[in-house]
Amino acid sequence: MSTKSSTVTNIFDPAYDEQESALHDATALETNEALLNEISTLYNFQNDTERNLMNEYARHEDLEDAAGSPLEWVRVAVAQNPKLSQSLLSVLARDEEFVVLLQVLRNPNTPLEALEYLSTYKHADPRENERRHNISRLALSRMGLDAALSARLTM
């Protein structure tokens, strides 16, 4: 004997709770799948954007726009571009984010003036002193100066 599934409308019927629970689970599953798809799309967009900005054939205008982005990961990707102009590297050398500054220091096109600025880098937050010292030390190293000179320059 086959029983046909029907909608339970009596809220006092125990089957009503089971029906509502199943409906809730199905809705939650659809919502989770939609969120996962959206996250996947954003992740792919971020990866594609990073790849495009780090590409040596990226247009200067695109790099210039991206260097002013409020998103840290975008500025990091720009600073990693091997063909980035010295003028944009000088702009990024004044960034507030440590990871952006590290990428500026690692870029072989970073001009001497930017390295000199970073050698005396002081973060507005005193809790950032260790990071500030690391930035200064790396900048001096890129300029061919020793770390002992860092202490004298930052005093």
Sequence and secondary structure as in RCSB ss.txt:
>XXXX:A:sequence
MSTKSSTVTNIFDPAYDEQESALHDATALETNEALLNEISTLYNFQNDTERNLMNEYARHEDLEDAAGSPLEWVR
VAVAQNPKLSQSLLSVLARDEEFVVLLQVLRNPNTPLEALEYLSTYKHADPRENERRHNISRLALSRMGLDAALS
ARLTM
>XXXX:A:secstr
          TTSHHHHHHHHHHHHHHHHHHHHHHHHHHHHHHHHHHHHHHHHHSTT  HHHHHHHHT S HHHH
HHHHT TT  HHHHHHHTT S HHHHHHHHH TT  HHHHHHHHT   SSGGGHHHHHHHHHHHHHHTT  THHH
HHHH 
